[in-house]
Amino acid sequence: MLAFPLKSASFLSPSRRTRAPFRGRSLGIPWLGMLLLASAAAAQDDSAVTPADADNAAAVLTEEAIAPRVGATLDWVPIEDVPEPLRDVSCRLCEGRYIDPQGGPNAGKNPESAPINARARSSELEGNTVRLSGGVEVTQGYREFSSDEASIDRETRAGTLEGNIELREPGVLLRGERGEFDSQTGEAQMENSQFVLHEQHLRGSAALLARESNELLRIKDGELTFCAPGDNDWLLQTGELELDLERGVGTARDATLRAGGYPIFYAPWLSFPLDDRRRSGLLFPAVGSDSRGGIDIAVPAYLNLAPNYDLLYSPRYIGQRGLNHEFNARYLDPFNGNWEVGGSYIGNDKQYADDFPDEPDANRWLAVVKHQGNYGGRWRSLINYSKVSDVDLIRDLETSRLDSRRDVNLLQLGQVKYLGDDWLVTLQAQQFQPLAEDIRNDYKKLPQITAQYRSHGEPFTLNPIGMVQYSNFDTDTDLIATGQRLYGEAGVTYPMSWQYGFLRSTAKYRVLEYSLNRQIGSLDENPGARSGLASIDGGLFFERNTQLAGKNVVQTLEPRLFYLYSQYDEQTDQPDFDSAELTFNYNQLFRDTRFSGRDRLDDANQAAIGITTRFLDESTGDELFNASIGQIVYFTNRRVRLNAFAPELDRSSSELAGEFNFYPNDRLSMRSNLQYDPSTRKMNAGNLLASYTRDDDTVFNVGYTFRRPISLVRNQPTTDQVNLSTYYPINNNWRAFLAWNYSLEANRSVEDMVGIEYDSCCWQVRLLHLRYFDTAREAIPDFDSPNLDREHVTQIQVVLKGLGGFGDGVEQLMGDMIQGFNRLAYRR
């Protein structure tokens, strides 16, 4: 048995999971009661307005005909007749759409409180049998019924319907040629019937359609499709089909999926959802191929175990490796928070055993645990833990994720926070697993405890500064030292703010102490440092009215001056547990430290000068353009370095740092930043990205990145690269997409992707091919190396709209390579 959800399973909120679009809209007994009332009234007088039925329900006969139907076939409206606001992408692809005449404001009143209006051209009463002919039309609120003829037994409340039968409610249309009903049991059936579910964009037909009182449609020898009337590009043919409108579930038996008129898949049993509620079953497979593993096929099985937890299991066959078992379990609880546990296991990886014959174990695995909790608004918890059996596993198996190849290490983090009125307390345990042999095993924080005073930032008031942090560092490798670090700072800040500017003065004292367990050497086991710090940060705001590209705009001018002084203290005996020198950019001008982490108290006597201008749309307030430039002037050399043996920094000024952003309209954007060295008259770093989008889903990106190694940041590779990417509709159905990262330094492409997509009303196919160089993470490829390999990935995605599809890896790669491509937005 097989169960295929129509859509990929998503973990929905409780309110979304309980959604039932058809709830309370029964097409069972109320329809039969209306028909019985109509027959009783028509048998007496087809023009009179009289009470009828033993239950004293009112049937009202009117001369007004039921409102004309929209469209000639199953409420389908050709695109030329569709109002312009409703001509979305799906409408254009299908050259029309279903329009429910009872949808939206036309839904009518609740039938439970509405009178019954009925009309029949002629009637005949023979004993207990009433025969209506010449057309029967009945309405009660939003419920409508019509047929050519009807025959009803007033005693048994059963009867038959003949010719052009139509039953209608908002979102549902049923039609047939002949029908029978029993109002006592609430059952009804129609022969040679057709049906439409407007919201789901689904239509079908049946040799026999049975309607039960519990909102169940049972279909014998039926068909179902998402395609427009007259188009059967894909069609689900079933021996038996059950549509449960209340639960939102469809179940098919003896099901054959046909595409282009040809059978492509058969299942003795399958189920699928009629709305977006989660359902258990098999998801459509993911299919691809790559040079690291060969053919790659995964068939996920989704289990909706309860409203607040589920499980996804994916057996995945990789041609050159074997069978990989992947799973992901999710749990949602108001008290225990959100949990996600996943992983994979592949026994005896054949390709890995061939590549690394000296490795004793070719069994490979991945474990992932993620958690977020919020308890009463005060306590918060976080777990982000990942671990692999070997450093190459993620790169070998996560072939549909480019980011997996760029990861340097895996984070293993556990954290608890307490948010008090005045203090934020954090308890954290953290370590990393490196994903490359040449990456060092970073220190473990086991644990780190931080208590920080939560300043309210009230202007024109002294605001206290207070923070203390205790960290215990350990490692599995033979590094120089392990031990404990204690950092604390205390001081005050005095913020002042006006409409025309701000001024913020800060003074604090910092203390750093260590208790080390030296493994080699005879340096001080209890080094420490102390440093006072003072800063003044001020800025002004000027503005004027002007014009930009013909628009009335407000231009601002925002000069800013930041003075920083911090005392020097000798720190050559101190280790580097978790610190690094920060990359220089415009925002770095106004920071009070040039280091991340707490292992260095940097010395400074400097002033940063910056200026920003903005152009704001006068009518909307939208920012159209901004540009900033600034520089730091150093009054003394900076003696504190991360490496104790590095020379002091003796430059009198920093590089010029600038950035600009241009947003002339909702379609075009340009973003850039740069670092220019006036002393060498060279650009040390810069990047530019221009993006253009259109309403027809077009995306264009052009970018350039350049960075040369500079003294402030170690191990920084030279980068000189152009990148282009686009998702481009060729016409209404065909789209091309590509991405190209070209190294100007190497004079060749380092990463490129090309693909084509065909999108029709009811199906979609994408084919993608990706090439990239297999290099060590964060390394520049050595193109002269004979061991440099170019890897290949091929992915295909097929979507049968309304039924599902396979190949989500295509969308993952497109999202990684094409900035601005939102895969959810491009699903039809």
N, C-alpha and C positions, 0 to 999 in steps of 0.2 A: 504494500500500500504506500502511496505517495501523497504528501500534502504540500502544496505550493502556495505560500502567501503571495498575494498579488504584488505587494510592495516590500521593500527591505524593512525588516523589523526595526522599530525605533522605540526607545524607552520613553513612554509618554507620561505626562503628569496624570495624577488620579482623575482629574476632571476630564482630561482628554480621553483617557481610556474608557470612561463610561459613556462616551458619546454614542447616541443611537438616533440617527437622523429620522428614522421612520417610526419611532416610538409614539404610540398614541394615535396613529393614523391607520386604523384597521380597515382592511379591504374585505373583511369577511362578513359577519352577521349584519352590520349596519347597511351594507349594500342590499342584502336580501330583504331586510325590513323595509327599506325605501321602495323596492320594487313591489312588495306586497301591498304597501299602502297605495302606491300608484295604481295597481291593478284594481284594488277595491274602489278607489275613487273613479277610475275610468269606467268601471262596470256600471256605475250608477249614472254618470253624466260626464262626458268628456269636456264640458265647458263650465261646469258648476264648481263652486268652492265650498266643499262640505267636509265635516269631520268624518274620518273613516278609521277602520281597524279596531279590533276588539280592545286594544290597549289605549284607545282614545287619543292616539297620536294624530296630529293635524297634517293632512295632505292638501296642498294648495295647487290648484290647476291654474295655469296662466297661459296667455296667448303668446308670451314672449319666448322666443326660441333661445336655446342655450347659445352662449357666445361662440362665434366662429373659431375653429381651430387655427393655430398658427402653423403655417406650412402645409404642404400637401401630403407628406409622408412622415409618420411617427414623430411629429413636432420638429422635424428637421427643416432648417431655414437656410437657403442658399446665401452665400456670403454677400451677394449684391443687395439682399433684403435685410441683412443684419445691421442694426444701428452701429454707427462708427465706434462708440465707446466699448462695444462688446467684441470688436474684431481684434482679439488678441492673437498671439502666435499660433495657438492651437486652432483657432478659427481659420486663420489663413492657410495653414497646412491642410486642413480638412475641407477648405472651400465652403465652409458653413458651420453651423452648430445647432445643437438642440436648444430650443427656447420653450420653456414650460409656460403655457398660458396662465397657469395658476401660481407661478413662482413670484417671489417678492411681494409687492403690494397687492398683487392680484390673487393672493391665496384664498381670500374669502373668509367667512366667519367659521368658527368652530362648529362642526355639524351637531355636536351635542346640544347646542343652544339655538340652532337655526331651524326654521320651518322647512318642511318638505314641499318643493314645487315640482309638480308632475304634469306631463301632457301626453296624451295618446290620441291619434286621429280617429280611431274607431275601436270599439270594444264589443265583446259578446259574452254573455253569461249563460252557461249551461250547467245547471246544478251547482256544484261546488267549484267548477272550473271556469276561470276567467281567461278569455283569449283577447289579446291586444294585437292590433296589426296597424300597418301604415306608419309605424315609427313610435317608439316609446322613449321619452326623455325625462330624466329625473335629476333634480339637484337638491342637495341639503348642505348648505354652507359651502365648503370647498370640495365636497364629494359630488361627482357627476357620473351618470350612467345613461347609456343609450343603446338601443337595438332596433331592428326592423320589426320583429314580432316577439311576443311573449305569451306563455301559457302557464297559469298558476292554479294549483289546487289549494283553495282557501282553507281546507280542513287540515291537510298534511303540511301546508306551507312549503311545498316543493313545486318545482316547475321546470320549464325549458325555455331557452332563449334561442332565437334564430336570426341570423343575418346581421353583419356589421356591428357586433357587440363591442362596446367600449366602456371600460371602467377607468376612472381617472381620479387621482389625488395629487397634491403638490409633490413633484419628484417622481411620480409613478404613472405609467400609462400601460393598460392591458387591452389588447384587441383580439377578437376571435370570430369564427363563423357560426358556431353552434355551441350552446352551453346548457348545463344543468345545475340546479342548486337545490339545497335543502336548508331552509332557514332555521329548522329546529336543531340541526347539528352544526350549522354554520359552514358547511362545506359547499364548494362550487367547483365546476370544471368547465373548460372551454376547449374546443377542437380547432385545429389549424390556427393557432393563436400567435400573436406577436406581442412583445413587451419592450418597454424603454425605462431605464433608470437614469433620469436626467443628470443628477448630480455626479454619478459615476461615469457618465458618458458611455454607458453600456446598453446594448440592444440585443434582442434574441428572438427566437421563434421556437415553437413546439408543436408537435403533432397533437399532444394533449397536455393542457396546463391545468393543474388542480390547485385550488386555493383553499387553505384550511383556516379555521377560526383563529388559530394562534399565530397568524401572520406568516404562514409558510406557503411558498410557491413550490409546487412539485411539477417538474417538467419531464415529459416522456418523449424520447427521440427529439432532443432539442439542440439548439445552437446558441452560442454566445460570442459576442465580439465587441471590440472598442471602435471598430472602423465605422465610417459614415455609411448611411444607407446606400446600397448599390455597390459598395466596396467591401470585399471579403479577403483582404490581404492576409489576415490571420483569422481563424475561426476555430472555436472549441466545440466539437461535436460530441454529444453525450447520449448514452442510452438512457440515463436518468440524471436529472439535475435538480438540486434542492437549493432554493434561495431563501434563507431565513433573514427577513428584513429587520426583525427585532434585534437579533444578535449580530447582524451584519456579517453573516458567514454564508458562503456558497460551497456546496458539496456536489461533486460529480462522480458518476460511476460509468465504467466503460467509456472513458474519455479519449478522444483522439484530437490532437492539435494539428491543424492544417495550415500551411503557409503557401500562398500562391497556388492554392488548389491541391497541393501535395501533402500527404500525411508525413509529419516529421517527428511525432512523439505520441506514445500511447501509455496510458496508465489505467489500471483497473479501478483505481480510486484516487481522488485528489480533492483537497479543500482549499479555499481561497477566501479572503475577506472582501466584503462589499463596502467597507469604509476603512479608516486609518487606524482602527483598533488592532492591537497586536494579536497574532494568531500563531499557533504552533504549526510546524511543518517544514518541509524542505524549501530552502531558498534556491533560486536558480544558480547554476554553477558559475564559477569564475574560470576563464580559459585564457592561457597565454603561453609564451615560450621565451626563453632567454638563454644566452650562451653559458650561464653559470649552472644551469640545471636541466635544460631541455624543455620538453613539453610540460606544462604546469596546469593541472586541473583540480579545482576544489569544489566540493558539493556541500555547502553549509546546511545544517539542520538546526532549526530554531524551535526552542521549547518555551512556551509562555506558561511557566509553572504556577504563577500567581500574579495578582495585580502589581505586586511590588518586587518581584524577582523573576529572572529568566535566565536561560542558558543558550549559548550558541556553540555548536560543535561542528568543526569543519575538517573532515578527512581530505587531505590534499595529496594528490599523487604528483611527484616530481620525477620525470623520466630518468634522469641520471643519478638520482639520490634515493628514491624509495617513497614510502608512505609517511607523510607528516601529519600528526594529530594536533589540531589547534582547537582551543576552546576559550570561551569568554563568558563568565558568569557575572550578573549584576544584581545588586540587592539595594533596595531603598527602604529606609526606616526613619520615621520622624525623630526617634531618639538616638539610634545608633548611626545615623547618617547614611551617606551613599558609599557603597562598596563595589569594587570591580576587581575580579580575580581572573587572570587569564594566563595563557602559556601555550607551549607547543612541545612536542617530543617526536623526534625521528630516530628510530632505531637503526643502527648500522648504516649510516649515510655512505653509499657506495662512492660517490664523487669525493667526499671528504677523505675517505680511506685511501683513495688513489693519490690525492694531492698531498697527503701527510702520512706516508706509510709508517713513520716512526711513532705516530701517536698510538697509544695502547687502546684507546676507546673511541669508536666512531659513533657512539650514541650521543645525540646532541639535543639540547633542550633550552627552553626559555621560560622564565617565571616572571609574572607581573602582578603586583598588588597596588591598587589605588583606592584612596578613601578620602572623603571630606565629611566633616561633622560640624554641626552648630548646635550648641546646647544652651538654650535659654538666652541667647544673644551675648553671653559673657565668655563661654568656653568654646573654643574651636579646635578641631583636630585635623591633621593632614598626614597621609601616607602616600608616598610615591616611590615604589620599590621595583626595580627591574634587575634581573640577573640572568646571565647566559652561561652555557657550558664552555664556550670558547669565543675568542674575540672576533671570529669571522662569521658567526652564525647569522646575525641580523643582516649583514651585507649579502650573504648567500641566499637567504630565504625571503627577506622583505624586498623583493625585486620591483614591486609596484610603488615603492616609496623612495623618492630621491633623498629625502632627509635622513633616511637610515644610513646612507653611505657617508653622510657628513657628520654624523655623531662621533664625538671623540670618546665619550664614556657614557656609562649608564648611571643615573642618579639612584641612590638608595637613601631615602629621607623619611624620617618620622618626626612629627611636630605637634605640640600642644600649645595653644595660646590662651591667655586669660586677659580679657579686656575690662579693666576696672575703670572707675570714673577718672582716676588720675594716673594710673600706671598700666603699662602693657608688659606682661610677663610671658616669655616664650621659652619653652623647653624643647630642644632639638637634638636629634641624633642623625648624623649624616656621614655618608661615605660614597665613593665612586668605584665603579668597575671600569677600567680602561678598555677601549676597543681597538687598541693597536699596541704592538709589542714595544714600540719606541716611546709610548706615552707612560710617564711615571704613574705609580699608584699614589694618588693624592692621600693626604692625611685623613683619618677618620675623626670626626667630632663625636666623641662618646663620653659625655654629652656636651651640649652647649646651653647655658642658661643666661638669658638676657632679661633685664628689668629696665624699662625706659619710661621716664616721666612723660605723660601725654599733655603737652602744652596746649592751651586753648588758643594761643596766638592773638589774644585781645590787644588791639592797638592802644598806644599811649599808656601801656601798663608794663611793668617788669614781669616777664614770663620766665619761670625757672627752667633750667636745663639740667637733666639728671639721667645718667645711664650707667649701668654696671653690667659687665659680661664676663662670665666664667666659661672657659673652654678647656676640655681635656682632649689632647691629640694623641692618636696612636696610629700605627701602621704595621702592615705585614711584611714590609720590605726593610732592608738594612740601610735606612737613611741615617743621617747624622744624629738626630735627636728626636725624642718624644717628650711629652710632659704637659704641664698645665699653663694656661695663660689667663691673666686677670687684667681686664681693661675697665677703666672708669673715667667718666668725665662729669664735671659739674660747672654750672655757670648761670648766666642770665642773658636774656635777649630783650631788647626794647624796640618793638616795631612801631613805626609811625606811618600813617597812610592818609593821603588827601586825594582829591579828584585829579590833581595835576601831578602827583608823584608819590614816592614812598621813600622812607629811610629806615634801615634796620641795622641796629648796632648789637653786636654779640661779643661776649667775653666768657671764656671757659678755661678750665684747667684739666689736662688729660694726664692719666697715670697708666703705665703699662708695666706689669710684673710677670716674671716667668719662674716656674719651678721645673727644671729640665732633668731628664734622665739621659745623660750623654752616653752614646754608644762608642764614639771614638773622640779623640782629642782631649784637651785639658782646659777648655775654656770655662768661663764662669757658668755654673749651673743655675744661678739665680740672677740673670741679667734683668735690667729694667730701664725705664726711661720716664721722664716727666717733661711736660711742655705746656706753657701757657699759650693761649690763642686769643686773638682779638680780630674782629672784622667789622667793616662798615660797608653796607650795600645800599646804594641809593640810585634812584632813577626818576626821570621827569617824562611827562606825557604832553606833547603838543599836537594839535590837529588843525586842519583847514579843509574847506570844501574846494574840490577841484573836479576835473574830469579825467577818465581813463577809458580809452577806446570808445568814446562817445557816451559813456555812462557817467552820471553824477555820483561822485564818490567822496568819501571822507579819507583824507590822508593823515596818518599819524607819524610823528617823529619821536622816538623813545631812546634818548641817550641813557647809558647806565655806567656807573663807576663802582668798582668793587675793590676795596683795599683789604689785604690779608697780611697779618703778622703772626707767626708762630715761632716759638723759641727752639733753638737747636739743642739736642742732647745726644751724646755718643751712643750709637746703637749697633756697633760692629759685632757684638757677641750674640745678637738676637737672631733666632731662627726665622725662616719663612715658612709658616704653616699653611696659610690660606690667602696670601696677599699677592698683588700684582700691580704694576704700574698701569694706570688707566690710559686708554687711547685718547689722544688729544682731539678735541673738536670744539665747536662753538659753546656748547653747554658746559664744557670743562672749564671755561674761563671763570665761572662764578661758583665753583666748588671750593670748599675749604680744605681739601686734601687732594693729592695727586695719586693716592694709593687706594686700591680696594682692600678689604680685610682690615685687621687691627694689629699687624706685626710691625708697622712703622708709624712713628709720629713725625710727620714731615716738617721740615723747617721752611719758613717762607718770610719774605719781606717784599711784597709785590703789589701791583695795582693792575687790575683788568679794566680795560675800556672797551665798551661795545655800544653799538647803535643799531636800532631796528626801525624800519619804516613799514607801514601797512597801508593798503588801500581797501576800504570797506564800502560795499554797495550802500548808497545812501538810503535806498528804499527798503532793503531787506536786512541789512546788517551783515550780509555774507562777506567773508574775507576773500578778496580777489587776488591779492598779491602781498607777499611779505619778503623782506630781505634783511639780513643781519650780517654785520662784520665786526670783528673785535680782535684784540691782541692783549697779551700780558706783558707788562714791563717789570723786570726783575731788578731790585735794588741791591741784592746780595746774591752770591753764589748759593746754590742748593747743595748741601753737603750730605744729606740723608739719602742713601740709595738702597734699593732692594738687595742688590748684591754688595756685600760689605767691601769688596775689593774694586768696585767700579769707581771711576774718578768723579769728582763733584761736577755739577752742571754749572758752567760759567757763562752761559749766554746772557746777554743783557735784555733780550726780549724773546718772546715766543714766536712761533709762526703766526701769520694772519689766518684766522679761522672765519669762514663765512658760510652762509646758507641762504637759499632763496626758494620760495614756493610760489607757483603761479597757477591760479584756478579761474581762468576767464569765464568758464561756464561749467555746466554739470557734466560735460563730455570730455573736456580736455584738462589735463593737469600736468605740471612740470615741477619736479623736486630735485634739488641739488645741494651739495655741500662741498667745500673745498678747504685745503690747507696749503698756503703759499708761504715759502720761506724767503723773506726779503734779502737775507744775507747771501744766499746762493742763487737767488732769482730763479728758483725752480718750484714747480708744483709738486709737493710731497704726497698729496692725496686729494682725490676728488671723485665725485660720482654724479651722474645725471640720469634721471629717469623721466621720460615723457610718456604719458598714457592717454589713449583716446578710446572712448567707448561710444556706441550708438544704440538707439532703441531697438535695432534689429539684432542685438546681441554681439555686434562687432567689438572686438578688443584689439588694439594695437599698442605695443610697448617697444620703446627704443631706449636702451640704456648704455652707459659707459662707466667703467670703474677703473681707477688708477690709484695704486698705492705703492710707494717705495719704502724699504726699511728705514726707520728713523730711530734715533738714539733712545727715545723715551719708552719704546715698547720692544721687548725682546722677541726673537723667533717670529718675526713678522715677514711673511713672504712678499715678494714683489708681484703685483697684479697689474696687468694692462689688458683689459678685456672689454669687448663689445658684446652686447646681448640684444637679440631681437625676438619677439614673440607675438603671435597673433592668433585670433580665432575669427575667421572671416567667412560670412555667408556669401557663397557664389551666386546663388539664387534662392528661391523659396525652399528648396529641398536639399541642395548640396552646400556643404561647408568644409573649408579646409582649415587646418590649424598646424602651426609649427613653432618651434623655439630653437634658437641658435646662439650658443655661447662660443665666441671666437676669441682666441688668445692672440693679441697683436705681437706679444713678445715671442711666442712660438710660431706664429704665422700659420696657425691651423685651428680647426674647430676642436674644442675639448668636450663639448656636450651638445648634442643636437637631437631634435625630435621632429617628426613629421607625421601627419595623420589626415585622414579624410573621413567625413561623416555624411551619411544620407539620412534625412529625417522626413518621414511622411506622416500622414494623419494618424496611423495606428501602429507604426513600428519605426525603429531607429537602429542604425548600425554604425559603429565607429571602428576604424582600424588605425593602429598607432605603432610606430617603430621608433625606438630610442637607441642611440649610440652614446657611449661614454668611456672614458679611460679609467681603468682600475688602478688607482694609486693609493698610497698611504694617506690617511686622513690628514687634512690641513697641509698637504705637501704639494709643491708645484711639480707637475709631471716632467720627467726627464725624457724628452721625445727622442733622444739618441740611444736610450736604453733598449737593448734587444728583448728585455723581459717586460716591456710595457705593452699591455694588452688592451685592445679596444673591445669592450663588452657590448652585447646587443640584447635588446628586450623587444619582443613583439606582443602586443595585446589586442584583443578584439572584444568589442562590447555589442551585444544585441539586446534590444529592449522591445518587447511586445507590449505596447502601451495598454494599461489596464490589467495586464496579466503578469508582468514582470520581465526579467531578463537576466543575462549573465555578463560578467566582465567589468565589475566596478573598479578594477585596477586601472582601467583607462582613465576614469575621472580623477583618480588619485594622482596619476602622473601629470594630467593636464593642469590640475590645481597647483602642483609643485612648479611646473615650468612656465605657466602663463599667468602672470600677475593680473588680478582682476577677474579671472575666470572663477565663478562661483558655481560649483557643480549642481547645487540644489536649484539654483535659479535657471539652469539650462535643461532641467528635466521637463518633459512635456506631459 
